[in-house]
């Protein structure tokens, strides 16, 4: 089950769409201030992780002209486990 579906079932579809749109906006904001978050070179060279609304972690890499989001992790999902795979 994806995040949108999970929230829609737990709350309602309108809240789910607003929440997912806010996540997308947060990721888009990396284009103006990309070097934020905590460096996690121990997991992946150049990896940065920033929190979102105390529930999500957004993992991304900043390169010269691009920012690549490598994952959005909900709740207590382990970044370590995800990047070992």
Backbone as CSV, one residue per row, in Angstrom:
resi,resn,N_x,N_y,N_z,CA_x,CA_y,CA_z,C_x,C_y,C_z
1,UNK,0.849,-1.166,0.000,0.000,0.000,0.000,0.903,1.239,0.000
2,UNK,0.608,2.186,-0.884,1.422,3.396,-0.915,0.912,4.409,0.113
3,UNK,1.684,5.454,0.312,1.377,6.433,1.350,0.041,7.126,1.108
4,UNK,-0.233,7.503,-0.124,-1.494,8.172,-0.444,-2.686,7.298,-0.065
5,UNK,-2.628,6.040,-0.438,-3.716,5.113,-0.123,-3.838,4.904,1.385
6,UNK,-2.715,4.772,2.056,-2.718,4.567,3.506,-3.401,5.739,4.226
7,UNK,-3.018,6.959,3.860,-3.613,8.135,4.501,-5.086,8.270,4.132
8,UNK,-5.411,7.997,2.885,-6.804,8.092,2.448,-7.693,7.141,3.238
9,UNK,-7.200,5.956,3.527,-7.978,4.993,4.302,-8.057,5.388,5.779
10,UNK,-6.954,5.931,6.315,-6.912,6.305,7.728,-7.660,7.605,7.998
11,UNK,-7.628,8.531,7.055,-8.279,9.833,7.249,-9.356,10.003,6.178
12,UNK,-8.956,10.631,5.065,-9.840,10.725,3.908,-9.010,11.113,2.691
13,UNK,-9.542,10.934,1.485,-8.761,11.200,0.272,-8.269,12.643,0.151
14,UNK,-9.062,13.606,0.575,-8.659,15.009,0.460,-7.430,15.303,1.321
15,UNK,-7.427,14.807,2.529,-6.272,14.988,3.419,-5.051,14.292,2.830
16,UNK,-5.249,13.113,2.275,-4.143,12.363,1.676,-3.512,13.132,0.527
17,UNK,-4.334,13.689,-0.338,-3.810,14.447,-1.483,-3.047,15.678,-1.006
18,UNK,-3.585,16.396,-0.020,-2.889,17.580,0.506,-1.539,17.211,1.115
19,UNK,-1.494,16.085,1.841,-0.250,15.663,2.480,0.801,15.281,1.434
20,UNK,0.399,14.514,0.453,1.340,14.110,-0.597,1.786,15.328,-1.400
21,UNK,0.883,16.255,-1.685,1.274,17.491,-2.380,2.305,18.275,-1.569
22,UNK,2.150,18.302,-0.246,3.110,19.000,0.612,4.484,18.329,0.562
23,UNK,4.498,17.014,0.477,5.780,16.288,0.339,6.448,16.668,-0.973
24,UNK,5.677,16.691,-2.039,6.215,17.070,-3.351,6.748,18.503,-3.314
25,UNK,6.002,19.410,-2.688,6.471,20.796,-2.560,7.784,20.870,-1.791
26,UNK,7.900,20.073,-0.736,9.144,20.052,0.045,10.310,19.570,-0.820
27,UNK,10.079,18.538,-1.604,11.130,18.037,-2.501,11.475,19.083,-3.556
28,UNK,10.463,19.744,-4.108,10.709,20.796,-5.098,11.512,21.949,-4.507
29,UNK,11.330,22.222,-3.218,12.048,23.328,-2.584,13.554,23.075,-2.499
30,UNK,13.963,21.848,-2.720,15.398,21.542,-2.724,16.118,22.241,-3.873
31,UNK,15.371,22.673,-4.879,16.007,23.367,-6.003,16.541,24.737,-5.595
32,UNK,15.986,25.338,-4.544,16.455,26.654,-4.117,17.436,26.595,-2.946
33,UNK,17.368,25.573,-2.147,18.278,25.435,-1.007,18.571,23.949,-0.808
34,UNK,19.409,23.376,-1.672,19.596,21.925,-1.668,20.475,21.366,-0.558
35,UNK,21.400,22.135,-0.043,22.373,21.578,0.905,21.888,21.688,2.350
36,UNK,20.695,21.165,2.580,20.157,21.119,3.938,20.036,19.672,4.368
37,UNK,19.597,19.471,5.547,19.492,18.112,6.050,20.803,17.645,6.650
38,UNK,20.807,16.427,7.086,21.963,15.821,7.733,22.709,14.941,6.737
39,UNK,24.018,15.118,6.672,24.838,14.267,5.800,24.834,12.850,6.342
40,UNK,24.669,11.880,5.449,24.713,10.468,5.838,25.613,9.696,4.885
41,UNK,26.857,10.144,4.803,27.837,9.478,3.942,28.078,8.032,4.371
42,UNK,27.732,7.708,5.620,27.895,6.345,6.101,26.950,5.380,5.371
43,UNK,25.870,5.902,4.811,24.908,5.061,4.098,25.118,5.083,2.592
44,UNK,25.509,6.249,2.067,25.660,6.434,0.620,26.473,7.711,0.437
45,UNK,27.480,7.708,-0.416,28.278,8.922,-0.597,27.411,10.113,-1.038
46,UNK,27.508,11.214,-0.287,26.776,12.423,-0.623,25.320,12.452,-0.168
47,UNK,24.862,11.377,0.481,23.464,11.306,0.898,23.172,12.324,1.993
48,UNK,22.035,12.976,1.869,21.519,13.889,2.888,20.123,13.420,3.253
49,UNK,19.737,13.659,4.489,18.410,13.269,4.957,17.806,14.454,5.705
50,UNK,16.569,14.783,5.348,15.860,15.833,6.082,14.504,15.300,6.515
51,UNK,14.071,15.779,7.649,12.776,15.379,8.165,11.661,16.211,7.564
52,UNK,10.470,15.652,7.598,9.288,16.363,7.120,8.134,16.077,8.069
53,UNK,7.649,17.112,8.727,6.501,17.032,9.637,6.614,15.918,10.682
54,UNK,7.798,15.681,11.130,8.077,14.733,12.221,7.669,13.300,11.921
55,UNK,7.280,12.991,10.703,6.842,11.637,10.354,7.641,11.018,9.218
56,UNK,8.176,11.855,8.358,8.875,11.356,7.173,10.335,11.762,7.197
57,UNK,11.135,10.966,6.509,12.512,11.336,6.201,12.651,11.294,4.689
58,UNK,13.240,12.337,4.132,13.471,12.413,2.697,14.968,12.281,2.491
59,UNK,15.374,11.268,1.733,16.787,11.001,1.474,17.114,11.439,0.050
60,UNK,18.189,12.226,-0.093,18.513,12.776,-1.406,20.014,13.017,-1.536
61,UNK,20.451,13.175,-2.777,21.849,13.468,-3.082,21.879,14.745,-3.915
62,UNK,22.774,15.656,-3.544,22.956,16.905,-4.269,24.188,16.750,-5.151
63,UNK,23.983,16.970,-6.438,25.108,16.973,-7.372,25.273,18.394,-7.890
64,UNK,26.167,18.604,-8.826,26.467,19.960,-9.276,25.222,20.730,-9.711
65,UNK,24.393,20.129,-10.545,23.218,20.841,-11.059,21.908,20.103,-10.822
66,UNK,21.952,19.022,-10.076,20.734,18.245,-9.846,20.628,17.801,-8.392
67,UNK,19.403,17.561,-7.990,19.117,16.938,-6.706,18.295,15.701,-7.026
68,UNK,18.750,14.558,-6.537,18.037,13.310,-6.778,17.500,12.779,-5.458
69,UNK,16.177,12.630,-5.391,15.554,12.056,-4.201,15.635,10.541,-4.334
70,UNK,16.259,9.899,-3.354,16.448,8.448,-3.390,15.420,7.690,-2.576
71,UNK,14.660,8.404,-1.758,13.629,7.710,-1.005,12.908,8.627,-0.050
72,UNK,11.676,8.271,0.218,10.863,8.943,1.217,10.420,7.854,2.176
73,UNK,10.817,8.007,3.439,10.637,6.952,4.424,9.670,7.410,5.493
74,UNK,8.659,6.624,5.744,7.620,6.968,6.699,7.887,6.324,8.051
75,UNK,7.641,7.086,9.098,7.720,6.548,10.453,9.096,6.026,10.797
76,UNK,9.141,4.879,11.381,10.387,4.326,11.871,11.129,3.444,10.882
77,UNK,10.773,3.499,9.608,11.470,2.651,8.644,12.957,2.982,8.645
78,UNK,13.749,1.981,8.672,15.184,2.134,8.831,15.862,2.548,7.517
79,UNK,16.510,3.693,7.553,17.298,4.122,6.396,18.457,3.157,6.161
80,UNK,19.053,2.696,7.241,20.182,1.784,7.123,19.791,0.549,6.317
81,UNK,18.667,-0.029,6.657,18.196,-1.233,5.960,17.913,-0.921,4.490
82,UNK,17.276,0.199,4.238,16.916,0.555,2.868,18.155,0.748,2.000
83,UNK,19.197,1.356,2.536,20.383,1.624,1.728,21.361,0.455,1.691
84,UNK,21.159,-0.545,2.527,21.947,-1.777,2.408,21.468,-2.586,1.217
85,UNK,20.166,-2.490,0.929,19.575,-3.227,-0.181,20.026,-2.609,-1.453
